[in-house]
Amino acid sequence: MAEVVAGIDIGGTNTVIGIVNRNGDILAESTLPTRCNATFDVFVKNLTGAIEQLLMELGHEHRLLGVGVGSPNGSYNLGAIVDAPNLEWKGILPLCKEITLLTGVPSVVTNDANAAALGELLFGAAKGMKNFVVITLGTGLGSGIVVDGKLVIGHDGFAGEFGHVVAKANGRQCGCGKKGCLETYASATGLRRTAFKMIADSNQPSMLRNVTYDKLTAKMITEAAKTGDPLARAAFEYTGLILGTRLADLVAILNPEAIFFFGGLANAGELLIDPVRRYMEEYMFPVFKGKVKLLLSGLQDKNAAVLGAAALIWEELDKSAR
C-alpha cells in the first residue's frame, strides 16, 4: 500500500488540499473556499471531507499517514492558528487537534509562507541554498526565512511575519489591527488599494477608471499594465517602491543569497520584480549591492505551499520514527 500525506495551504480566500508522496509528487488536488461564512468547526469538517474524497478518488491502495498545514498565523508550537488577520475566525483555533480527531492521523501546522519556503528548499529552485527568503504575495504578504539551511520558526513559532512590519507610520488600516503594515501596500489587496486611490486622486486616463472597487482585481491591474496603461503601471511602480525599500532592510538583517516570490501577484513577473529590484538596490546597504538574486518560485507548475506543508509532516513522521 502506497503511503501518502495531505499537504494543505490555507489562504485568505481559498484553501488548497493535495495528496503527496515521499517524492514530492502531488497525486491529487482540490480547492475549497476559506471564506465560507461558516464556523471554524464546519470549515475543518469540510477540509477533512475533501481529504477523504481525494483518497477515495485515488483508490484504496493509498494510506494516509499524516496531515501538514500551512496557514496564516499557524503556530508550529501550539498546533493552532492564532488570530490570523486574513481569516474570518479569531482566537486560538486548535486546528491540529481537530484534524487528528477527524482523520485519526497526526497533524502539524506552520505559517503558510514557512511551508512555501520548505517546499522551495526541498523541491524547488532553492535546492542547495542555505540562506534565502520566500515572499508570498496573495491576499496578504507572508515570508518564510531559511538561515543556515534551517527554517526559522522563532520563540513562539510565529517567525516570518514580514507582511506586518510597518511600511508607513499611521498608514493604511490592516486586518491585524495595526496601521501601515507592509501587506496593505504590497499584496494583491494592496495593489488594488493603490490603483483605486490613484483613480480617485487623478484624472489620468485608464481602462480601470470605470471599474468599481469591489470588481477591481490584481489580475485586472496586471493585464492593464501589460497593455501599457499608465495608471496600472504607476500602481506597480509604487508597490515596487514600498516592497523594495523594505526588502533592502530585510537583506541588511539576513544577508540572503536569494529572495523568491510566490503567489498570485508574483505572476505579474517583471512588472513587479523590475521596480522592486531597482528600489531595493537603491536603498541597499552598500556591502550587499548586486549580490541578492530576486527570483520567481521554482515550483510554478506545482504548489510550493502544499509541497512545503507535506514536507513538514513527512519530517515530523520521520522524527517520531527515530
Steps between C-alpha positions, in 0.01 A plus 500: 500500500638842399560736792392862451438817698268795450658842447264792556543868417245720679486835322297807580256422217543133405643184654689245288528134601750260342579132550879471483744207496858491631641608164310827514246396235154650545280203412166678537393854582184696575395845617236628736412856607657623823248782524194280539285691753510195725642417840857379533375151593301481176802617300716223653231241421494626140879477494522143625210407274700628203797285608276191519356577156846526344606170659187332367576630151854360524376158612542282807866426429601836657542533877492842669777539760460863604388852415723807466353849485631841401276777634509872580615530864547125521698417815709184478548503877129528582362295211255784451409807297517810717310820409579488127414846358387365160271227635144547622552301823687654792659371818708184545364242254615144591536391137731200547295355786181522290662353187648208697165439669324475163768313302671289764847603380754752637488859379741793511458867402732789423483844341387467137809681372723277713343203323567662162865553598535136602347393169742724311794357697411134445342499155557840335763751389648537849650148496854526630451849646565563868368858535194630319156655550167413336252786473139394443287760326133414515212650699771605746879478513690229684861391518685177562861542614773237469830567682792255487270244335238510775152650501475786750205426730572739788438485874119468477486344153390822328821614327462625144229765531672741261161615374441670834811713522403868475539632147344839583435639846125562549442366149229273365284303742603135515281204590736426792389823670818698433543780248756518222592129476700400194231263373251787471727634223681194360247223434215438257274693737759776540537541124122537470498767772785686331337494156163610635657788693682610184171490310341723766796739530567568131338552161755274330339298219465131580296201391450437873326831565143370468558184704353502852725407791304180569561381143859620468754215521878477504478290183302779331766754600776268374330455162452876470867561584606251230317711241687811619217652706678790680299483821542123534874536440518777759327268750770236444773764528369614837463140619860437393618806695335388823603135472849570367595734784378254764689215332817711519448505877441123506821437302700709748381273782506156334756521215311246283630353176160539334145622552226294333156634411201269517123548472246666273660845482838343414343396167544864393868412452727787401216752535552450872857369522659782297391790729560287811856429385571866415380636834655217700840569344457877544438468875733203560784513751801531263671171596197304371442686171476276194527179704140396568307314230128574458335190355156359433417174675653194336173315557284702261338187354443359849379633832797587720286562808327160469835327446652688792213404731541139385876515561431629850288198594741254334775651714283471811423136425868426450580660838241279671645189336855566631 
